[in-house]
Amino acid sequence: MAFRSRHRATPAPTVNLVPMLDVLMSVLTFFIVMAMTLTGSRLDRIALPGAGGGEGAIALPHNTPQLVIGLTAAQEIVIQGEVVDEAELATVMGAFLAAEPEGIVILNADRSLDYAEITELLTLMGNVGGDRVSLALQN
């Protein structure tokens, strides 16, 4: 009995997890922002038009397979950095859409082009890809 009175119950140590979670969330946010920045496909020599706050614009999910086609100010069709003609465009689009059933084709047209010039190419692309063709706008 005498031994019991000498030992006091020591409280269990506590660990504050809040600072560790703050650091973890900061690192996670950094990697998400970097992944979004690095996965965006850009084409040289093309300045996209602004969205202008339009209500019809929708954002595409990042995991959707995409074929990005560019239309430069000199009206050159660019796929993966190479200039192609309309026949090659139709061939590449057809192969992509056949290989990727959920894939979409995005047209990045230079903002200096008239919309009539852009609609000619969009019509051609629509004949190949139907409703899986989109026009990219810059926010």
ABEGO torsion letter per residue (X at the ends): XAAAAABBBBBBBBBBAAAAAAAAAAAAAAAAAAAAAAABBBBBGBBBBBAGGBAABBBBBAABBBBBBBBBAAGBBBBGGBBBBAAAAAAAAAAAAAABAABBBBBBBBAABBAAAAAAAAAAAAAAAEAABBBBBBX
